[in-house]
């Protein structure tokens, strides 16, 4: 299973946000209803989907890190009590 590094996810999220921001700015400069506007709108939607996926993976990784720490704590508490 692919393990997502928090640093990697953060860098990817920053890059996607930058690309999305650039697309928003570019879209403001073209006329509504033009092919360029529609293309940029599609790109912005795609960036949003990628951001949703990356943030969900990042949250999942953080969740499992916390759960892992709890399990480690529980295992060490059991060992100490024996």
C-alpha positions in Angstrom: 0.0 0.0 0.0 1.3 3.5 -0.9 2.3 5.5 2.2 2.0 9.2 1.7 4.7 11.3 3.3 3.4 14.3 5.1 6.1 16.5 3.6 5.4 15.2 0.1 1.6 15.8 0.6 2.2 19.3 1.9 4.5 20.2 -1.1 2.0 18.7 -3.6 -0.9 20.6 -2.0 1.1 23.9 -2.2 1.9 23.3 -5.8 -1.7 22.5 -6.7 -2.9 25.6 -4.8 -0.5 27.7 -6.8 -1.6 26.2 -10.1 -5.3 26.7 -9.1 -4.6 30.3 -8.2 -2.9 30.9 -11.5 -5.8 29.4 -13.3 -8.3 31.6 -11.5 -6.2 34.7 -12.4 -6.0 33.6 -16.0 -9.7 32.9 -16.2 -10.5 36.4 -15.0 -8.5 37.7 -18.0 -10.4 35.8 -20.7 -14.0 36.3 -21.7 -16.7 34.2 -20.2 -18.1 31.6 -22.6 -14.9 31.3 -24.6 -13.1 28.0 -25.1 -10.2 29.3 -23.0 -12.6 30.1 -20.1 -14.2 26.7 -20.3 -10.7 25.0 -20.4 -9.6 27.0 -17.3 -12.8 26.2 -15.5 -12.2 22.5 -16.1 -8.6 22.8 -14.9 -9.8 24.5 -11.7 -12.3 21.8 -11.1 -9.6 19.1 -11.6 -7.3 21.0 -9.2 -10.1 20.9 -6.6 -10.5 17.2 -7.0 -6.8 16.6 -6.6 -6.7 18.8 -3.5 -9.6 16.9 -2.0 -7.8 13.6 -2.6 -4.5 14.8 -1.2 -6.0 16.4 1.9 -8.0 13.2 2.5 -4.9 11.1 2.2 -3.0 13.5 4.5 -5.8 13.3 7.1 -5.9 9.5 6.9 -2.1 9.3 7.4 -2.4 11.6 10.4 -5.2 9.5 11.8 -3.3 6.3 11.5 -0.2 7.9 13.1 -2.4 8.9 16.1 -4.0 5.4 16.3 -0.5 3.8 16.0 0.7 5.9 18.9 -2.3 4.9 21.0 -1.8 1.2 20.2 1.9 1.6 21.1 1.0 3.3 24.4 -1.6 0.5 25.2 1.0 -2.2 24.4 3.6 -0.6 26.6 1.1 -0.2 29.4 0.1 -3.9 29.2 3.8 -4.8 29.3 4.5 -2.6 32.3 1.5 -4.0 34.2 2.6 -7.6 33.6 
